[in-house]
Amino acid sequence: MSRAGQDENTNTGTGRNIALRLAYDGTRYHGWQEQPRDVTVAGTLKDALRRICPDAGAITGCSRTDAGVHALRYCASFKTAASIPAERLPFALNTYLPRDIAVLDAVNAPEDFNAILSCEKKEYIYKIRSSRLRDPFMNGRAYFYHSRLDVEKMRRAARDFVGTRDFAAVRSVGTETKTTIRTVYHCELDRDGDELTVRICADGFLYNMARAIVGTLLYVSEGKIAPDGIDAILQARDRRAAGPTAPPQGLYLARVWYDGAVGEMMER
């Protein structure tokens, strides 16, 4: 069981357990999690799902993405007694979904499958556009950063985020969790012209952890934090010692890993 799911609600209901693979542009949504007065991805998906499967139980998402955050590959699960074949669900749901949310695949999942609790690891990517001139096609989809990036310094610092560590120093207060220890499998930077992509894979993420890591790497580039200073920051467990939380528009949930049929679906 992933630590990241210990504080999430589980999907309820009876009947078949269905896993969905979807993608969304989070620009106009107040995150994934349903909110009483705000438009969210989960709420929008639920409204469409109830048109197809009126008895559907609660929808469980694999991550509580924040307002403005996107997903290239996202998994959600729910239970229903409806007889519609899983392979027909994407076409049926997309009929009722707005254009910035798309269900791309669906499978019958094991009875005990849960999109958050069954998740083995996740990868987030963060896109930074380092240029004095803005790109209108990347508006809302990348962080426009108008200073020069020292990518080699950032790469040196990124290596010290890898491993099983206490990541309290790069966590924003806002969601209760039993532990701030996580395992980061890789923290890598890929540069393509003016675009820098930060890739962070972990067994789970604390609230704003990925964005705080990016903000800390940007402080390294600016010379405000030494490239070899990450270890001391993590050991101190002091959020004030790390960099700021980077804006949400550059963040994407890129990959999610599962075992079995759901894992195969997520890799298609």
PAVEX-538492 format. One record per residue (C-alpha): residue in three letters; x, y, z. Coordinates in Angstrom, 3 decimals, padded with zeros to 6 digits, m for minus. Last residue first. Layout:
+------+----------+----------+----------+
! vodo !       px !       py !       pz !
+------+----------+----------+----------+
!  ALA !        X !        Y !        Z !
...
+------+----------+----------+----------+
REM end
This chain:
+------+----------+----------+----------+
! vodo !       px !       py !       pz !
+------+----------+----------+----------+
!  ARG ! m001.038 !  001.694 ! m023.147 !
!  GLU !  000.978 !  001.992 ! m019.948 !
!  MET ! m001.954 !  002.804 ! m017.654 !
!  MET ! m003.941 ! m000.110 ! m019.084 !
!  GLU ! m001.150 ! m002.575 ! m018.315 !
!  GLY ! m000.979 ! m001.328 ! m014.733 !
!  VAL ! m004.733 ! m001.734 ! m014.396 !
!  ALA ! m004.504 ! m005.310 ! m015.692 !
!  GLY ! m001.864 ! m006.368 ! m013.174 !
!  ASP !  000.196 ! m004.186 ! m010.856 !
!  TYR !  000.032 ! m000.422 ! m010.764 !
!  TRP !  002.258 !  002.529 ! m011.740 !
!  VAL !  001.192 !  006.120 ! m012.363 !
!  ARG !  002.770 !  008.381 ! m014.970 !
!  ALA !  002.779 !  012.068 ! m015.940 !
!  LEU !  000.985 !  014.033 ! m013.238 !
!  TYR !  001.699 !  017.478 ! m014.650 !
!  LEU !  003.018 !  020.657 ! m013.020 !
!  GLY !  003.889 !  023.864 ! m014.876 !
!  GLN !  000.586 !  025.609 ! m014.105 !
!  PRO !  000.894 !  025.108 ! m010.342 !
!  PRO !  003.373 !  027.885 ! m009.508 !
!  ALA !  006.632 !  026.817 ! m007.760 !
!  THR !  006.522 !  026.511 ! m003.970 !
!  PRO !  009.372 !  028.592 ! m002.621 !
!  GLY !  012.895 !  027.325 ! m001.889 !
!  ALA !  014.002 !  025.416 !  001.185 !
!  ALA !  015.162 !  026.726 !  004.564 !
!  ARG !  011.721 !  028.030 !  005.550 !
!  ARG !  010.233 !  024.528 !  005.266 !
!  ASP !  012.488 !  023.353 !  008.109 !
!  ARG !  013.036 !  019.579 !  008.323 !
!  ALA !  016.691 !  020.345 !  009.259 !
!  GLN !  017.842 !  017.055 !  007.713 !
!  LEU !  016.161 !  017.935 !  004.422 !
!  ILE !  017.852 !  021.338 !  004.290 !
!  ALA !  021.234 !  019.869 !  005.205 !
!  ASP !  020.999 !  017.295 !  002.404 !
!  ILE !  019.950 !  019.940 ! m000.119 !
!  GLY !  022.951 !  022.229 !  000.445 !
!  ASP !  025.372 !  020.685 ! m002.061 !
!  PRO !  024.062 !  022.795 ! m004.972 !
!  ALA !  024.257 !  025.885 ! m002.726 !
!  ILE !  020.988 !  027.743 ! m002.123 !
!  LYS !  020.374 !  031.389 ! m003.087 !
!  GLY !  022.635 !  031.058 ! m006.145 !
!  GLU !  019.783 !  031.675 ! m008.610 !
!  SER !  020.058 !  028.145 ! m010.022 !
!  VAL !  019.941 !  026.726 ! m006.499 !
!  TYR !  016.853 !  028.845 ! m005.798 !
!  LEU !  015.301 !  027.309 ! m008.920 !
!  LEU !  016.080 !  023.850 ! m007.532 !
!  THR !  014.256 !  024.798 ! m004.323 !
!  GLY !  011.209 !  025.939 ! m006.287 !
!  VAL !  011.219 !  022.641 ! m008.169 !
!  ILE !  011.384 !  020.669 ! m004.911 !
!  ALA !  008.556 !  022.826 ! m003.525 !
!  ARG !  006.432 !  022.070 ! m006.609 !
!  ALA !  006.949 !  018.328 ! m006.208 !
!  MET !  006.203 !  018.420 ! m002.475 !
!  ASN !  003.048 !  020.555 ! m002.732 !
!  TYR !  001.273 !  018.303 ! m000.176 !
!  LEU !  003.434 !  015.215 !  000.315 !
!  PHE !  004.112 !  012.884 ! m002.580 !
!  GLY !  004.121 !  009.093 ! m002.788 !
!  ASP !  006.262 !  006.187 ! m003.936 !
!  ALA !  008.353 !  008.694 ! m005.843 !
!  CYS !  009.257 !  009.831 ! m009.364 !
!  ILE !  010.325 !  013.419 ! m010.074 !
!  ARG !  010.959 !  014.673 ! m013.608 !
!  VAL !  011.966 !  018.325 ! m014.144 !
!  THR !  011.445 !  019.522 ! m017.709 !
!  LEU !  013.335 !  022.557 ! m019.026 !
!  GLU !  012.145 !  024.338 ! m022.159 !
!  ASP !  014.210 !  027.056 ! m023.866 !
!  GLY !  015.994 !  024.574 ! m026.112 !
!  ASP !  015.202 !  021.070 ! m024.914 !
!  ARG !  016.536 !  020.454 ! m021.408 !
!  ASP !  015.818 !  017.362 ! m019.344 !
!  LEU !  016.219 !  017.440 ! m015.548 !
!  GLU !  016.052 !  014.422 ! m013.265 !
!  CYS !  014.794 !  013.549 ! m009.789 !
!  HIS !  014.611 !  009.766 ! m009.521 !
!  TYR !  013.357 !  007.084 ! m007.185 !
!  VAL !  012.159 !  009.378 ! m004.381 !
!  THR !  011.140 !  007.371 ! m001.307 !
!  ARG !  008.927 !  009.171 !  001.209 !
!  ILE !  009.063 !  010.033 !  004.901 !
!  THR !  006.652 !  012.763 !  006.009 !
!  THR !  004.602 !  010.345 !  008.102 !
!  LYS !  001.022 !  009.978 !  009.314 !
!  THR ! m000.312 !  012.679 !  007.006 !
!  GLU ! m002.548 !  015.703 !  007.510 !
!  THR ! m003.056 !  017.925 !  004.491 !
!  GLY ! m002.514 !  021.694 !  004.506 !
!  VAL !  001.044 !  022.489 !  005.525 !
!  SER !  003.352 !  022.740 !  002.551 !
!  ARG !  006.012 !  020.056 !  002.229 !
!  VAL !  009.563 !  020.527 !  001.034 !
!  ALA !  011.245 !  020.639 !  004.458 !
!  ALA !  009.090 !  017.724 !  005.685 !
!  PHE !  010.724 !  015.450 !  003.086 !
!  ASP !  012.145 !  012.851 !  005.473 !
!  ARG !  014.253 !  010.647 !  003.226 !
!  THR !  014.244 !  007.388 !  001.301 !
!  GLY !  016.406 !  008.124 ! m001.732 !
!  VAL !  016.824 !  010.802 ! m004.400 !
!  PHE !  016.543 !  014.460 ! m003.338 !
!  ASP !  020.339 !  014.726 ! m003.272 !
!  ARG !  020.557 !  014.089 ! m007.027 !
!  ALA !  018.512 !  017.228 ! m007.732 !
!  ALA !  021.269 !  019.476 ! m006.327 !
!  ARG !  023.803 !  018.394 ! m008.940 !
!  ARG !  021.178 !  018.677 ! m011.680 !
!  MET !  020.250 !  022.213 ! m010.571 !
!  LYS !  023.898 !  023.277 ! m010.670 !
!  GLU !  024.173 !  021.865 ! m014.201 !
!  VAL !  020.937 !  023.586 ! m015.260 !
!  ASP !  022.059 !  027.099 ! m014.372 !
!  LEU !  018.889 !  028.750 ! m015.625 !
!  ARG !  018.932 !  032.321 ! m017.004 !
!  SER !  016.099 !  034.478 ! m015.705 !
!  HIS !  012.661 !  035.054 ! m017.254 !
!  TYR !  010.871 !  032.006 ! m015.910 !
!  PHE !  007.568 !  031.282 ! m017.609 !
!  TYR !  006.096 !  028.307 ! m015.741 !
!  ALA !  004.417 !  025.956 ! m018.206 !
!  ARG !  000.914 !  024.870 ! m019.268 !
!  GLY ! m001.186 !  027.927 ! m018.414 !
!  ASN !  000.146 !  029.752 ! m021.466 !
!  MET !  002.284 !  027.309 ! m023.436 !
!  PHE !  000.673 !  028.145 ! m026.789 !
!  PRO !  001.087 !  031.864 ! m026.105 !
!  ASP !  004.895 !  031.458 ! m025.856 !
!  ARG !  006.389 !  034.267 ! m023.775 !
!  LEU !  009.541 !  036.100 ! m024.724 !
!  ARG !  012.339 !  036.582 ! m022.201 !
!  SER !  012.815 !  032.823 ! m022.152 !
!  SER !  013.188 !  029.958 ! m019.698 !
!  ARG !  009.962 !  027.951 ! m020.066 !
!  ILE !  009.755 !  025.597 ! m017.105 !
!  LYS !  007.767 !  022.363 ! m017.283 !
!  TYR !  007.305 !  020.207 ! m014.176 !
!  ILE !  006.912 !  016.456 ! m014.418 !
!  TYR !  005.298 !  014.212 ! m011.855 !
!  GLU !  005.945 !  010.493 ! m011.654 !
!  LYS !  004.008 !  008.153 ! m009.434 !
!  LYS !  004.657 !  004.931 ! m007.500 !
!  GLU !  002.994 !  001.684 ! m006.402 !
!  CYS ! m000.649 !  002.796 ! m006.489 !
!  SER ! m003.045 !  000.293 ! m004.918 !
!  LEU ! m004.157 !  002.658 ! m002.142 !
!  ILE ! m004.840 !  005.576 ! m004.477 !
!  ALA ! m006.774 !  004.009 ! m007.362 !
!  ASN ! m008.305 !  001.272 ! m005.185 !
!  PHE ! m008.388 ! m002.347 ! m006.282 !
!  ASP ! m009.973 ! m004.794 ! m003.816 !
!  GLU ! m012.496 ! m006.227 ! m006.280 !
!  PRO ! m009.888 ! m006.577 ! m009.010 !
!  ALA ! m010.247 ! m004.075 ! m011.871 !
!  ASN ! m012.472 ! m004.218 ! m014.945 !
!  VAL ! m010.769 ! m001.958 ! m017.435 !
!  ALA ! m011.145 !  001.564 ! m018.829 !
!  ASP ! m009.306 !  003.731 ! m021.361 !
!  LEU ! m008.850 !  007.308 ! m022.588 !
!  VAL ! m011.312 !  009.294 ! m020.481 !
!  ALA ! m010.866 !  012.897 ! m021.584 !
!  ILE ! m011.077 !  016.179 ! m019.660 !
!  ASP ! m010.406 !  019.570 ! m021.321 !
!  ARG ! m013.092 !  019.028 ! m023.958 !
!  PRO ! m015.940 !  018.909 ! m021.453 !
!  LEU ! m017.343 !  015.493 ! m020.461 !
!  TYR ! m020.795 !  014.176 ! m021.404 !
!  THR ! m019.983 !  012.350 ! m024.643 !
!  ASN ! m016.554 !  011.555 ! m023.223 !
!  LEU ! m018.258 !  009.278 ! m020.702 !
!  ALA ! m019.886 !  007.039 ! m023.334 !
!  PHE ! m016.788 !  006.755 ! m025.515 !
!  PRO ! m014.544 !  005.994 ! m022.533 !
!  LEU ! m017.095 !  003.569 ! m021.002 !
!  ARG ! m017.419 !  001.245 ! m023.981 !
!  GLU ! m014.346 ! m000.856 ! m023.129 !
!  ALA ! m015.658 ! m001.390 ! m019.600 !
!  PRO ! m018.799 ! m003.091 ! m020.858 !
!  ILE ! m022.063 ! m001.457 ! m019.680 !
!  SER ! m023.787 ! m003.751 ! m017.155 !
!  ALA ! m024.256 ! m001.237 ! m014.346 !
!  ALA ! m023.631 ! m002.655 ! m010.858 !
!  THR ! m021.076 !  000.046 ! m010.161 !
!  LYS ! m017.853 !  000.598 ! m008.259 !
!  PHE ! m015.350 !  003.406 ! m008.773 !
!  SER ! m011.703 !  003.939 ! m009.700 !
!  ALA ! m009.660 !  006.841 ! m011.034 !
!  CYS ! m006.263 !  006.770 ! m012.709 !
!  TYR ! m004.455 !  009.747 ! m014.228 !
!  ARG ! m002.067 !  009.931 ! m017.167 !
!  LEU ! m001.172 !  013.284 ! m018.731 !
!  ALA ! m002.549 !  015.183 ! m015.756 !
!  HIS ! m002.606 !  018.947 ! m015.204 !
!  VAL ! m002.299 !  021.246 ! m012.177 !
!  GLY ! m004.257 !  024.522 ! m012.160 !
!  ALA ! m005.870 !  023.909 ! m008.774 !
!  ASP ! m004.120 !  021.091 ! m006.932 !
!  THR ! m003.808 !  017.404 ! m007.822 !
!  ARG ! m005.152 !  015.074 ! m005.154 !
!  SER ! m003.694 !  011.884 ! m006.591 !
!  CYS ! m004.861 !  008.402 ! m007.660 !
!  GLY ! m008.519 !  009.385 ! m007.699 !
!  THR ! m011.359 !  007.584 ! m005.948 !
!  ILE ! m014.869 !  008.060 ! m007.327 !
!  ALA ! m017.635 !  007.361 ! m004.811 !
!  GLY ! m020.170 !  004.744 ! m005.817 !
!  ALA ! m021.841 !  004.498 ! m009.198 !
!  ASP ! m025.584 !  003.760 ! m009.053 !
!  PRO ! m026.512 !  006.097 ! m011.918 !
!  CYS ! m023.936 !  004.506 ! m014.250 !
!  ILE ! m023.988 !  006.379 ! m017.572 !
!  ARG ! m025.393 !  009.780 ! m016.577 !
!  ARG ! m023.891 !  009.329 ! m013.102 !
!  LEU ! m020.472 !  009.099 ! m014.745 !
!  ALA ! m020.781 !  012.520 ! m016.385 !
!  ASP ! m021.605 !  014.273 ! m013.101 !
!  LYS ! m018.878 !  012.282 ! m011.352 !
!  LEU ! m016.276 !  013.367 ! m013.909 !
!  THR ! m017.133 !  017.027 ! m013.346 !
!  GLY ! m016.960 !  016.611 ! m009.583 !
!  ALA ! m013.662 !  014.764 ! m009.788 !
!  VAL ! m012.123 !  017.406 ! m012.084 !
!  THR ! m013.227 !  020.262 ! m009.855 !
!  VAL ! m015.598 !  023.243 ! m010.154 !
!  ASP ! m015.794 !  025.019 ! m006.794 !
!  ARG ! m018.572 !  025.452 ! m004.241 !
!  PRO ! m018.727 !  022.161 ! m002.307 !
!  GLN ! m015.294 !  020.929 ! m003.410 !
!  GLU ! m014.533 !  017.573 ! m005.040 !
!  GLN ! m010.837 !  016.698 ! m005.183 !
!  TRP ! m009.072 !  017.000 ! m008.547 !
!  GLY ! m007.943 !  020.613 ! m008.461 !
!  HIS ! m009.966 !  023.816 ! m008.575 !
!  TYR ! m010.449 !  023.437 ! m012.304 !
!  ARG ! m010.004 !  025.941 ! m015.145 !
!  THR ! m006.369 !  025.213 ! m015.927 !
!  GLY ! m006.398 !  021.505 ! m015.027 !
!  ASP ! m005.955 !  020.205 ! m018.570 !
!  TYR ! m006.981 !  016.586 ! m018.248 !
!  ALA ! m006.045 !  012.998 ! m018.962 !
!  LEU ! m007.910 !  009.820 ! m018.088 !
!  ARG ! m007.341 !  006.161 ! m017.369 !
!  LEU ! m010.345 !  004.574 ! m015.692 !
!  ALA ! m010.514 !  001.641 ! m013.265 !
!  ILE ! m013.817 ! m000.154 ! m012.696 !
!  ASN ! m014.822 ! m002.327 ! m009.723 !
!  ARG ! m017.927 ! m004.298 ! m010.519 !
!  GLY ! m020.812 ! m004.345 ! m008.063 !
!  THR ! m021.148 ! m002.527 ! m004.766 !
!  GLY ! m020.437 !  000.945 ! m003.448 !
!  THR ! m017.480 !  002.694 ! m001.859 !
!  ASN ! m014.226 !  004.087 ! m003.190 !
!  THR ! m011.661 !  004.841 ! m000.523 !
!  ASN ! m011.159 !  008.249 !  001.035 !
!  GLU ! m007.592 !  009.487 !  001.147 !
!  ASP ! m005.319 !  009.866 !  004.175 !
!  GLN ! m003.360 !  006.652 !  003.801 !
!  GLY ! m003.098 !  007.018 !  000.062 !
!  ALA !  000.347 !  008.559 ! m000.227 !
!  ARG !  001.776 !  005.873 !  001.998 !
!  SER !  001.324 !  003.444 ! m000.883 !
!  MET !  000.000 !  000.000 !  000.000 !
+------+----------+----------+----------+
REM end
